[in-house]
Structure formats: C-alpha cells, structure tokens
Amino acid sequence: MAVFVNRVRELRALERWWSEQTQSAVVWGRRRVGKTALIQQFMTDKPSIFHTGAGRSALEELAQLAERVHQMAQGTSIMGVATMGIEAIGGVGPALRDLVDRPYVSWDDALDDIAGRAQQRPLLLVLDEFPELVASSPELPKVLRAFLDRSAGRTRLRILLCGSAVRYMQAIQEEREALYGRFDLSLGVHPFAPHEAALMLERLSPQNRALVYGIVGGVPMYLAWWDQGESVKANISRLVCQPGARLLTEGDFVLRADLDRGEFAHQVLHAIANGVSEYGRIKDRIKAEPARTLDRLVDLRLIERLAPVGEPERSRLRHYRLADPFLAFHLGVASRYHTEIERGLGAAIVPVLVDSLNDHMGGVWEEVFRQHLRRLANDGRLGVKGNVVAVGSWWDRSSNNQLDALVLAERSATPVLAGEAKWTKFPDARRMVDDLRRKVADGLHLDPDALGYAVCARDGFKNLPEGTLAFTATDVFGLPGEASMHATGSA
C-alpha cells in the first residue's frame, strides 16, 4: 500500500472548503495520481459516506450507496476510515428509514434522505468515479443541480464529486452544462513535483531518486511500484521487460484514456517523443491538421507548449514537449521494444533499456532544473535581483544559442540568471559558465557580467567558479538532513 505523503496544498484547499458555508466540490485528475488517497486522508476526522461508481445499473448503485449510509449510521469502518454513527454526532436518530429493507429507488430519494441526516452536523458525501455513475444514470447531473438549488441553507451536507476521466470532469464545469457554477471548489490533483516524489523514495540515494523520477514520473502509484531494495536493472526487468509488465501496460492505458478515436493523439504523441516538436513538422509527420489534438493534449497535461521564455505564446519559435517523464520514457524508450517483450525477449532487452536511461534523462533533468529554480524563486531563496516573473528555456531563431534556463525579473522581464543542466557526475562547471556567457552575449545581446549563472549536475562539479549557483540531485531530491554536494569532485 502506498504511503500518503505531501499533498499539503490540496489538503489545505479541502479543509478550507469544509470550514466554509459551501455545498459542493469537484476533485479530478488522471488515474493513479492519488485522488482517492487524498480524499481518504481528508475524511479521516469527518463523518463521511464514500461511494465509488463501478458501472453497475442505477438501482444497483443506489443499493450500494444505501448500504454505505447504513454502515455510516452504525459507525462501521468505511474504506478503512474510522467513522462515527450519525446518532453519535447529533444527527437524526433511530426514526430514519431502515435502508436494509428499503434501499434508495432514485437519486432524488438518496440525496433527500442523506441531506436529512445532516441537519445538525456537517456530513460529507463523496461520489467517486462520478462518470461511471452518470453512465447508468444520465439524469444525475440535473438531479444534483436541482438538489443543490433547493437544499441551499437547509442542510449541512457537503457533496464531493471525484473522477479520473479528466475531460469529462472538466466538461461538467463548463458553461451550458447542468452543474455549471455549482461547485465551490474545483481541485485538480496532478503528479508530484520532483522534491515531492523524493518523499516516497527515502531508501534510495538522491541520484537514484532522480533516476526513478525520470522513469516513472510523479504518479504516486508508479513510485510505490518501485522496489527500493532492488537495483535499477531488476526493477526495469520486473516493471517493463516482462509480458504484461505493470509499467508497459500502464503506458498503453494512459494513451487510451481520455483520447478520442477521431483525433490523432497517438500519432502526435509518438512524433513528439521521437523529436518532432515543431507544429509544421508534426503536421507533415501525421499527414493531418494537428491543432485541435495539440490543444487537447495540452489541456490534459500530457504535452507542454513551449516558446522561448519572454516570447509571446504564439511565437513562431514555439514547439512541444512531453510533459510527463513516464510518458516520455514509455514512448521514447520502452514502447519501441513492446512487441519483442511480449514475445518473451525481455531479459535480453533489459540491458538495452538501462543503457538508454542516461540519454533519456537529459531532457528530464533540464526540466527538473527549471522546476527547482521556480521553487526557489517562490520561496524567496533564489538570490537574484528583483521579483522573478518567469523561468523557462530560451533559444534564438537559428537555434545556435540555447539556454536550459533563463530567469526573468520585474515587469520589464529583465534576464537576471542563465543556467545549464547536465545529467553527468562531475562536469567542468567553468566550461559550462563560459558557454552560458557566450550565449548571453551572442544570443541575447546582453553584457554577460549583468547576469548571474547557475549550473546543475547529478553529483557535483569540477572547477566551480566563485559566485555560481550550483545544484545537484541532493538539492532537488534530497530529504531533510541530507547534506548538499556543491563541492567540487573528481570525474
């Protein structure tokens, strides 16, 4: 079972929603990202009813919900969450209907009964996998809207909808939808950032935490699948290089989820994973107009639309990258061997995949570096002049000058820091800084002495110039008490 870590921001948002005079909330995010674990953590000290849609008929779903309410009233543990009987918290007492003999017959019936049990104290109703409930009860969104409108101020029932079908959960909040404007909180749950993922890998070194993050990304369930007592090779063998292996099949599932068959999502994703990142080249590769598909994939956070930092979003220099390290690993490294793995050749392919990891980690490490700079800027610990307004990669029209990171400050968007990241053990930091200074002069046409410089490597540096910000895996993926490794070292 995965250990619950972090989610501080999300829990704070839910607690604020709970403490205010609110009725409903929606929590959404891709499969395996930890929505249910988050809600269970939130429910721990609250009288709650948790029901998960499972594609049953409408009457079967209602019967299951009635059973959950009955368990709640009896003070039975639900999903491992300790609950108190409704009578014990001051709700309506024994005069309530017997839900064993008379289960709910409609959603109106269920909502009215549950609302009646929340007259004196707040009561939380969680409807998980909400799209599955709507599949068997298409009228449910309209029923919920009518209930929320008529019950406002008359019950202390709080309703939380949750779902993994990201497109659907976003769509129900849009204008012209039945539930538009009815949610007091809309909370997206996304994969962990690098420093958050490290909390689930405490038995590994910071360098290996970084490597695991580059393979599985920040999805809590994938991180929990990684055996910290085994080698990287053994984990790759178990999770990727066996027929039906977890990460191999999970990658295919991600590609099927939330993608319309009429779109060109698979072709676009494969193109980007193989280095075809510009709009025109993607169009040529798939032999179709990709604009709608690209927009949809950006909305789903599967890809990211990039322009040189400081340039307009619609810049002609924009391109696309896979936003999820796991998807980049699956499409860019593992999927090309999928057929042969399923044919039983996985043991021979393991060393090939392991040898591919350093190349794969190059792009991942650059993005990790940028995320770390943003984190430091948010915390006021970056140490640059002025207030940071943007951190991103930068390149010129010729692409001869590229910066892994450029930090802009104040309303003038003035460059104040340039940086480079290398997924190597002990690169020569002086060479890195000299190269950064040249790019600042030739590409940005600025005085190199006007900017600060930052470098990022896996373990440490040789020849680190004085005044240069230096970051390693320990800075990004280290846990409290683990010493930084800014010191120079030998190759």
N, C-alpha and C positions, 0 to 999 in steps of 0.2 A: 504493500500500500504506500502511495506517495506521501511524503511528509509535507504538511502545509507550511509554506514559508512565504514571507513578504506579503504582497497584496495590500500594503498599508493604505495606499491611496484609495483603492476600491472599497476596502472595509470602512474607511472614513466616510466615503460618499454614501454608502448604505446606512451607516449609523446616523448620519445627518438626515437622510430621508426618513428613517424610522422615528426620529425625535421631533420631526415637524408634523404639522397637520396635513398629511398627504394621504393619497389613496392608492396610487399605483406606480409601478416602476417596471422597466424592461431591462433585462441583462442579456447581452448577446455576445457571441464570439465563436470562433471556429471550434470544431471538435477537438477534444483532448487538452484544451487550453486551461482547464481548471475552473470552469464556471460552477459546477456542482460543488466542488470542494470549497470554493469561496462562499457560496450560499450556505453550506452546512456550517462553516465557521461563523458566519453572521448569525445563524439561527441558534447557536449554542445556548444562549441565555434568554431565549424568547419563546413564548408559546407559539408553535408553528405547525402547519399542516403542509406536507410536501407530497405532491403528486406528479408523477412523470408520465407523459403521454407515450404510449407504446404501440400505436397503430391498431388498437382494439376498436370494436364497434362503439358507438356512442353510449349505449346502455352499459356495456362492459366497463368503459372508462368511468362512468358515473358510479357504478357499483364499487369499483376500486377506490374512488375518491370517498365514497361513503364509509368504506372500511377504514380509510386513513383518519377520517374525522372521528369515527368510533374509537379508534386506538388513542387518538388525542384526548378525547373526553375521559378515557380510562387511565390516562397517564402512562401509556405504553411508549417504549422507545421506538422512534421512527427514524430509519436510516442511520441508526447509531447515535442520534441526537436525543439527549435526555429531555423529556417534556414533562409538563405538569398537567394534571387533569383540569378541564375547564372549570369544574366546580371549585377546585383549589385556588384558582386565580380570580375568583369573583365573577365568573360569567354566569350565564343562565344555567340553572341546576337540573335536577332529575326530570323536570317536566318536559324536557325535549323529547322529540320522537325517537323511537328505537330504530336506529339505522341498520341494524342487522335484519330486522323483519321488513322495514320499509326504506330501502335504499332510494337514492335520488332517481327521478324519472326524466329530468330535464336540467339544463344548465341554469335556467331561471330558478328552479326548485333548489338546486345545490347552493347557489350564491345567496339566495334569501335565507336559507337555513344557517349557513356558515356566518353570514352577517349578523344574524340573531344571536349567535354565540359570542359576539364581540361587542356587546353593549357597554360593559363596564371597564374592560381592559383591552389593550390592543391585541390583535391576533393576526399572525402572518399566514397568508395562503400563497404557496409557491406552485405555479403551474409550469413544470419543466418540460422541455421539448414541446413547446406550445404549437409549433406547426403540425406535429403529429395529432394533437387534439383537434385542430381545425380540419384536418383531413377527413375525420369521421363526423365532425360537427361544423360544417361550413358557416353556420349561423353564429358561431361563438363570438367572433369579434363584435358583431352588432349587439348580441346579448350582453356582452361585457360593457359596451358603451352605454346601453340603456341602464344597466345596473349601476354603473359609476355615477351617472347623472341623477338617478332617483335616490341613491343612498348617501349622497354627499351630506355630511354633517349629522347623519343618523346612525352611523356605525363606526366602530374603531377598527374595522377590518382593513388590512393592508394587503394588496394583491401584487405579487411579483411574477412577471412572465419571463421565461428564460428559453433560449433556443440556440441550436448550433447551425441552423440554416440561415447564414448571415444575411443573404439577400432578402429572404422573407422577413426576418426580424427588423431589418432596416425599412423595408417597404411598408410595414404596418404602421410606421410612424409618419408616413408621408401624407401630404395634403390629399384630400378626396378618399382616404382610407377611413374605415369606420372608427378606428381608435386614434385618429389624428388629434393632437392637442390634449390627450387624456393622460399622458404619462408625466409624472412629476420628476422622474429621474430616468435618463437613458444612459446606461453604463456599458461601454464596450470593454470586454476582457480580452487582452492581447497577450502574445507570448512574452516571457520575461526578457528584460534587458540583460546584457552580459553580466553585470555585477549582481543581478538578482538570480540568474541561473547558477552562479557560483555557490549560492547558499544550499543548493541541492547536491553539490558535488564536493562536500567538505573533506572527504577522504583522499581526494586527488591533489596533486600539485597545481598551482595556478596555471602553469603551462599546459597541463593536461586538461584542466577545466576549459581553457580557451579552445583546445583542440576538439573536445566533446561538443562545446557550443557550436563550433564550426560545422560539425556533422549533423547534430540533431536540432540545433537552434534553441529557442527559448520555450518550447512547449513543455510544460511540467511533466506530462505523462511520458514523453520521449526521454526526458532526462532521468526519470525514475526507472526506465528500462535499462539504462546503462549500469552494468555491474562494476562498481568501483574496486572490487577485489580482483578483477581480471585485467589483462593487458588490452591495449587498443586493438591488436590483431584478433584476440579472442572475441572481443565484443563485435567487431566487424563481421567475423565469421558467424556468430550466433544471430545477430540482428539483421544482417544484409545478405550473406552469402549462402543461405540455405533455402530450398524451395519453400515458399510461404513465409519467409522470414518477416518479422514484425515491421521493420523499417522499410523493407522492399514493398510489401503490400500496402503499408500506410501511405507511402508516396503516391501510389496509384489511386488510393482513395481520395487524397487531397485533390488530385487532378480531376476526379469525377464530381466532387462535391461543389455545389453552387455554380456550376458551369453549364450554360445552355448548349444543347447539342447543335443548335443552329449557328453558334458562334465559332470562332476559330481559336479558342483559348489554348488548346493543346499545342497547335502549331506555333502560336505566338510564344508560348512559354518555352517550348523546345528551341525556338530560334534565339530567344534572349539568352537562354542557358548556354548556347553554343557561340556566343559572342556577337550575334546580330542584334545590335542595340538601337540603331537609329530607325526612325519612323519609315523612311523611304526604303531602307534595306529590308525591314520586316515586311513591308508591303510586297516587295519583289519576291521575298522568300516564300510567302504563303499564297501568292497569286490572288490576293483579295484585299479589300479595303479593311484595315485593322482598327480604325479609330474607335468604334464602339466597343470592340473587345478590349482594347488597351484601357479605355476609361473604366470598364467594368473590373478589370484585373487590378487597377489602381485602387478602386473603391474597396475591393476585397483584401487589400494589403498584401497581395501576392507579388505584385511588382511595384516599383517606385519610379515615378517620372522625375528625371533629373535635368537640371540646367546648371551651367557654371554659377556658383554662389554669387549673388548680387545681380545676376541677369534676370530679365523677365521670364516667367514660367513658360511663355510661348516662344522663347528664344529658338532660333533656328539651330542652335547648338545642343538642344535638349536630346537626351537619349533615355533608355530604360534599363533597369537592372532588376534582378530578382531580389525581393525584399527579405525573403526568408532563407536563412542559411541551410535549413534542412531541405527545402525545395531546390536550392542551388546544388546541394550535394546529390540529391536524388536524380535530378535531370542532367546535371553536368558531369557526374561521375558514375553513379551506380546504375542508372537505367540502361546505359548502353550495353551492359552485361546481363540484363534481366533474363533474356531468353536462355542463355547458356547456364545461368544459375539455376533456373527452373529445370534444366536438363540434367543437373547434377554435377556441373563443373565448378561449383562454388569454391571448393577447397583450393583449386589452382588459381582462382581469381582473387582470393584474399590478398596475397602479396601485391598484386597489381593495384588494388584499391588503396592499400596502405601507402604505396609509393606515390599515389596521386594526391595524397592529402596536403602535402606542402604547397603544391600548385593551387589547389582549391582554396587553401587558407589565405592566399594573398589578398583577394578581394574582400573576404570576410574580415580580415584583420584591419584593413583600411577603414571599413565601416565601424568596426569596434572602436578604433581610434577616434573617429568623429563623434561617436556616441559618448565616449569618455570626456572629450572636450566640452560637449554640451552639458554633461552632468556637472563638471567642474564650474562651468560658467553659471549654471543655475544656482550652485551653492556659493557663488562668490569666491571660488578658490582657484580660478584660472590665472589670476595675476596679470591681466592685461589692462591697459589704459582704456577707460570708458566702459559703457554698458554694452555687452555683447548682444547683437541683434540677429546674427546668423553664423552658422558653422556649416560648411559644406565643402565638396570638392570643387576644383576650378580647372579649366583648361581653355586654351585660346583657339582661334579658328583653325590654325594649322595643326593643332594637337601636338605641336613640338614642345610646348610648355604645359605641364600638368602638375597640379598640386593635389596631394591626397587630402589636405585640409587647409582651408583658408577661413580665418575668423574675422568677421566684420563687426565694427562697433559704432554706436550712436546713430542718430538719424541720418547722418551723412554716409553711413555704410562704409566707413573707412577701414581698409585692411590693417589689422594690428598684429596678426600672428599667422605664420605659414608653417605647415607641418608635413612630415612624411612618415609612413609606417612601413616596416619590413618584417615579414614573418621569418626572421632568421635569428640565430642565437646571439652573436656579438658583432653587429655591423660596425663599420667605421663611422662614428657619428660626425666627425669633422667633414668627411666627404659628403654626407647627407646634407649638412647645413650649407656647405659650399654650393651644392647643387640647388638647394632651395633659394639661396641668394641670387644665383644666376637666373633662375626662373622668375623671381620677383622683378629683377632688372629688365630682362628681355621680354617677358610676357605681360607683366602688369605695368611696366614702365615706371616703377617706383624706386626710390632710394632704398637699397637693401638694409641700410642702417636704421630705417624708420620702423622696421617691423621686428617683432620677436620671433623666435623659432622653437619648434617642438619636434621631437623625434620619438618614435615608438617601435620597440622591438620585443621579441619574445622573452629573452633572458637578461640582456644588458648591452653595454656598448664598449667599444674601443674609442679612445681619443675623443671623449665628450668635451666640447668647447664650454668654457665657463659661461654661465648665464642662459644656457639652452635648457628648455624644459624637456625632461626625459621620462618616458613611461615604459613599463614592461607589463608582462602578464600579471605580475604580482599587484601592480597598481590597479588594474582593471578587474581582475578575477580573484584578488586576494581577500581573505576573510580578516576580521578584526584580530590584531595581534601578529599577523604575518608581516615580516619586515619587507620594506621596499628594496628593489635591486637596481637603483640608479647607478651604482658604482660601475666603473669600467671593469672589463673582464677580458679573458683571452679567448680567442676563437676556438 
